[in-house]
Each structure stands twice: as C-alpha cells, then as structure tokens.
Amino acid sequence: MMAPYSSLNLQNSAIREWKVPCWPGASSYTVFFTRTLNRIIVHYFFLRAFFVFAAMFVFEQQTEDALRLVGYDATFISSFPFIRNQYLIASERLNEINIAHFHLLDVAVWWLIILVGMRFLATTIFLKQYDDRYRYVRQILSRGYERYGWVVYFGVVMMVAPFIVSNMQLVLSAPEFFLFVKYFPRTYFFMILFIYYCVGFFGAEFALFLIWKMCREKRPGVVLWQDESQRGNSNHG
C-alpha cells in the first residue's frame, strides 16, 4: 500500500519542479534573457501594473494631465479602432463621458503589447531552454483537464470576454450594465482593463506553449531536455 502512494508523491513532486534555463552550460546572457527577464516581466511589469493602473484610475484627472504632455488630448482618443469605437458609441448613449478612461485603456493595451512582445522575442530565441517549463505546463494541463474539465470551458469563455466587453453597443443595451457604466465608470473601465490584461497575457503564454509543441516537442529530430529521473525512466524502459 505504501509503494503506490510513495510513487504518486514522487510523480507529483516531479511535476511541481521546473527550471529555466534547463540545458546545462547556459551563459550569463542566456540566464538573463530567460529566467531573469521572465521574473522581471511577471513580478514587476505585469502583476504590479494592476496597482499602478488602479492608482491611475483613482487619480484620473492628474493622470490625464500627465498624459496630455505626450499627446493624449481631447482630439485623440486611442490608437486602436476597437477603443475608438467604444468611445463613439458611449458618447451617443451617455450624457457624460470621461475621455480619460479611454486614454487609460489605450496606455494599458500598448503596455501589454510591449510586455507580450518582449516575452515572445526572448522565448522564441531561447525556446530550447523552456523544455522543462513547458513539459510542466503540458502535465498540468493534462491532469487539470482530467480532474477539472470545467476549467477548459472557463478558459474559452475568458478568451471571448474581451470581444464582449468591447462591444459597447451590446453592453449599453442591457439596463443593468447601462446603469453600471453610467454611475460607476471607473470600476467598469478598470474591469475592462483587467480582462484585456489577463486574457492577453495568458493567451500569449498559451500561444508560446503551442509554439514549443510544434517547434520542439512534435518536430522530428529534436532532442528535448531530460532531467536525471527522466533519463533513468527512459533507460529503464
């Protein structure tokens, strides 16, 4: 009875451990553009950005004054058509609308593009160093689907969420959301920003995982990194 239980614990502990870069002999710049850059992006530029944007919404007038110095004035709404479309529809349906909220959405989307761009560039260049990480992701996804299949459906809904919240005509047609946007605009637009940010970032992470599967795991002739336990199991088999 103890052997299967111990074996299961060893498998679970192996799943929880991964390292980047995983291949031995990595140079200092490889370590920086993989492990260090990933920590900087996730812990500082992504997670802490929520607190920064929340503060920008709280002090929206001061933020708008600062953004005006870099060209965010009343004649400029956004660089992105879907944000401009939201503003045009909202301005027709609502008596009062603050253009600063749309400027903040524009800044957030640009910031997300920069983060995702850095992550994509660094990961694709050093893709082999992520063998261990994406094996971990693959195991988590397979086990998670077996135990929590509903998470997959929740993920699909979340991927559709940005398209729903970007449809201002649909949002304002519902009386509850109309009142929410009218009386709590800061909360509503911060919610949109949160959805954009999370879905965009994690969607990019999933895309990188698919790139790894196509270019590393499924590509003929590619040798994937294996730790000592994996080598022992493969040699034993």
C-alpha positions as CSV (number, residue, x, y, z in Angstrom):
1,M,0.0,0.0,0.0
2,M,2.9,2.4,0.7
3,A,4.7,1.9,-2.6
4,P,2.0,3.3,-4.9
5,Y,1.4,6.1,-2.5
6,S,5.1,7.0,-2.4
7,S,5.3,6.7,-6.2
8,L,2.4,9.1,-6.6
9,N,4.1,11.6,-4.3
10,L,7.3,11.4,-6.3
11,Q,5.4,12.0,-9.5
12,N,3.5,14.9,-8.0
13,S,6.8,16.4,-6.7
14,A,8.4,16.0,-10.0
15,I,5.6,17.8,-11.8
16,R,5.9,20.8,-9.5
17,E,9.6,21.3,-10.2
18,W,10.9,23.0,-13.4
19,K,13.8,25.3,-14.2
20,V,14.6,27.9,-16.9
21,P,17.1,27.7,-18.5
22,C,17.1,23.9,-18.3
23,W,20.0,23.0,-20.6
24,P,23.4,22.9,-18.8
25,G,26.2,25.3,-19.6
26,A,23.9,28.3,-20.2
27,S,25.8,31.6,-20.5
28,S,25.1,34.6,-18.3
29,Y,23.2,36.4,-21.0
30,T,21.0,33.3,-21.6
31,V,20.1,33.2,-17.9
32,F,19.3,36.9,-18.1
33,F,17.0,36.7,-21.2
34,T,15.2,33.6,-19.8
35,R,14.9,33.3,-16.0
36,T,15.7,36.9,-15.0
37,L,13.7,38.6,-17.7
38,N,10.7,36.4,-17.1
39,R,10.8,37.3,-13.4
40,I,11.0,41.0,-14.2
41,I,8.1,40.8,-16.7
42,V,5.8,38.8,-14.4
43,H,6.5,40.1,-11.0
44,Y,7.2,43.8,-11.8
45,F,5.8,44.7,-15.2
46,F,2.7,42.5,-15.1
47,L,1.5,41.9,-11.5
48,R,2.4,45.3,-10.1
49,A,1.0,47.0,-13.1
50,F,-2.5,46.4,-11.8
51,F,-1.8,48.5,-8.7
52,V,-0.3,51.3,-11.0
53,F,-3.4,51.3,-13.2
54,A,-5.7,51.2,-10.3
55,A,-4.0,54.3,-8.9
56,M,-4.2,56.0,-12.3
57,F,-8.0,55.4,-12.3
58,V,-8.3,56.8,-8.8
59,F,-6.3,59.9,-9.7
60,E,-7.7,60.0,-13.3
61,Q,-7.6,63.8,-13.6
62,Q,-3.9,64.0,-12.6
63,T,-3.1,61.1,-14.9
64,E,-5.0,62.8,-17.7
65,D,-2.9,66.0,-17.2
66,A,0.3,63.9,-17.4
67,L,-0.9,62.1,-20.5
68,R,-1.7,65.4,-22.2
69,L,2.0,66.1,-22.2
70,V,2.6,63.1,-24.5
71,G,-0.3,63.8,-26.9
72,Y,-3.4,62.4,-25.2
73,D,-5.7,65.4,-25.7
74,A,-9.4,65.8,-26.5
75,T,-8.8,65.3,-30.2
76,F,-7.0,62.0,-29.7
77,I,-9.0,59.0,-28.4
78,S,-6.9,55.9,-29.0
79,S,-4.5,54.3,-31.4
80,F,-6.8,51.2,-31.6
81,P,-10.1,51.2,-33.6
82,F,-12.0,49.0,-31.0
83,I,-11.3,51.6,-28.3
84,R,-12.3,54.5,-30.6
85,N,-15.5,52.6,-31.5
86,Q,-16.3,52.2,-27.8
87,Y,-15.9,55.9,-27.2
88,L,-18.1,56.9,-30.2
89,I,-20.9,54.6,-29.1
90,A,-20.7,55.6,-25.4
91,S,-20.7,59.3,-26.3
92,E,-24.0,58.8,-28.1
93,R,-25.7,56.9,-25.3
94,L,-24.3,58.6,-22.2
95,N,-24.8,62.2,-21.2
96,E,-21.4,62.5,-19.5
97,I,-18.3,60.6,-20.6
98,N,-14.7,61.0,-19.5
99,I,-12.2,60.6,-22.3
100,A,-9.5,59.8,-19.7
101,H,-10.9,56.3,-19.3
102,F,-10.3,55.5,-22.9
103,H,-6.8,57.1,-22.8
104,L,-6.0,54.7,-19.9
105,L,-7.3,51.8,-21.9
106,D,-5.0,52.8,-24.8
107,V,-2.0,53.1,-22.5
108,A,-2.8,49.6,-21.0
109,V,-3.1,47.9,-24.3
110,W,0.2,49.5,-25.5
111,W,1.9,48.3,-22.3
112,L,0.5,44.8,-22.8
113,I,1.8,44.7,-26.4
114,I,5.3,45.7,-25.1
115,L,5.3,43.0,-22.4
116,V,4.0,40.3,-24.8
117,G,6.5,41.4,-27.5
118,M,9.4,41.1,-25.1
119,R,8.2,37.7,-23.8
120,F,7.6,36.4,-27.3
121,L,11.0,37.5,-28.6
122,A,13.0,36.2,-25.7
123,T,11.1,32.9,-25.5
124,T,11.3,32.1,-29.2
125,I,15.0,32.9,-29.4
126,F,15.8,30.6,-26.4
127,L,13.0,28.2,-26.9
128,K,15.0,25.1,-26.1
129,Q,15.7,26.4,-22.6
130,Y,12.0,26.2,-21.9
131,D,11.7,22.4,-22.5
132,D,11.4,21.7,-18.7
133,R,8.9,24.5,-18.2
134,Y,6.6,23.6,-21.0
135,R,6.7,19.9,-20.1
136,Y,5.5,21.0,-16.7
137,V,2.7,23.0,-18.4
138,R,1.7,20.0,-20.5
139,Q,1.5,17.8,-17.5
140,I,-0.5,20.3,-15.5
141,L,-2.9,20.8,-18.5
142,S,-3.4,17.1,-18.9
143,R,-4.0,16.4,-15.2
144,G,-6.1,19.5,-14.8
145,Y,-8.4,18.5,-17.7
146,E,-8.9,15.1,-16.2
147,R,-9.8,16.5,-12.8
148,Y,-11.2,19.9,-13.6
149,G,-12.6,19.8,-17.1
150,W,-14.7,22.9,-16.4
151,V,-11.6,25.0,-16.3
152,V,-11.2,24.5,-20.1
153,Y,-14.7,25.8,-20.7
154,F,-14.0,28.7,-18.3
155,G,-10.8,29.5,-20.3
156,V,-12.8,29.5,-23.6
157,V,-15.3,32.0,-22.0
158,M,-12.5,34.2,-20.8
159,M,-11.0,34.3,-24.3
160,V,-14.3,35.5,-25.7
161,A,-14.8,38.1,-22.9
162,P,-12.7,40.9,-24.5
163,F,-14.9,40.8,-27.6
164,I,-18.0,41.0,-25.4
165,V,-16.9,43.9,-23.3
166,S,-15.5,45.7,-26.3
167,N,-19.0,45.7,-27.9
168,M,-20.2,48.9,-26.2
169,Q,-23.5,48.7,-28.1
170,L,-24.2,45.3,-26.6
171,V,-23.1,46.4,-23.1
172,L,-25.2,49.6,-23.1
173,S,-28.3,47.8,-24.4
174,A,-28.6,45.9,-21.1
175,P,-30.2,48.1,-18.5
176,E,-28.1,46.8,-15.6
177,F,-24.8,47.4,-17.5
178,F,-26.0,50.8,-18.7
179,L,-26.5,51.9,-15.1
180,F,-23.2,50.4,-14.1
181,V,-21.3,52.3,-16.8
182,K,-23.2,55.5,-16.1
183,Y,-22.7,55.6,-12.3
184,F,-19.5,53.6,-11.8
185,P,-17.4,54.3,-14.9
186,R,-14.1,53.9,-13.2
187,T,-14.9,50.5,-11.9
188,Y,-16.3,49.4,-15.3
189,F,-13.3,50.6,-17.3
190,F,-10.9,49.1,-14.8
191,M,-12.7,45.8,-15.2
192,I,-12.3,46.1,-19.0
193,L,-8.6,46.8,-18.5
194,F,-8.3,43.8,-16.2
195,I,-9.9,41.5,-18.7
196,Y,-7.7,42.8,-21.6
197,Y,-4.6,42.4,-19.5
198,C,-5.3,38.9,-18.2
199,V,-6.6,37.4,-21.4
200,G,-3.9,39.0,-23.5
201,F,-1.1,37.9,-21.2
202,F,-2.2,34.4,-20.6
203,G,-3.4,34.0,-24.2
204,A,0.2,34.9,-25.3
205,E,1.6,32.3,-22.8
206,F,-0.6,29.6,-24.2
207,A,0.4,30.6,-27.7
208,L,4.1,30.2,-26.7
209,F,3.3,26.8,-25.3
210,L,1.8,25.8,-28.7
211,I,4.8,27.1,-30.5
212,W,7.0,25.0,-28.3
213,K,4.9,21.9,-29.0
214,M,5.2,22.5,-32.8
215,C,8.8,23.5,-32.9
216,R,10.3,21.4,-30.2
217,E,8.1,18.5,-29.0
218,K,6.4,17.5,-32.3
219,R,9.3,18.3,-34.6
220,P,11.1,15.3,-35.9
221,G,14.8,15.0,-34.9
222,V,14.6,17.5,-32.0
223,V,16.1,16.2,-28.7
224,L,14.3,17.5,-25.6
225,W,16.0,18.2,-22.3
226,Q,15.5,15.5,-19.7
227,D,16.5,15.6,-16.0
228,E,18.1,12.7,-14.2
229,S,14.9,11.0,-13.2
230,Q,13.5,11.2,-16.8
231,R,16.8,9.7,-18.2
232,G,16.6,6.9,-15.7
233,N,13.0,6.1,-16.6
234,S,13.7,6.2,-20.3
235,N,16.8,4.0,-20.0
236,H,14.9,1.6,-17.8
237,G,12.0,1.4,-20.3
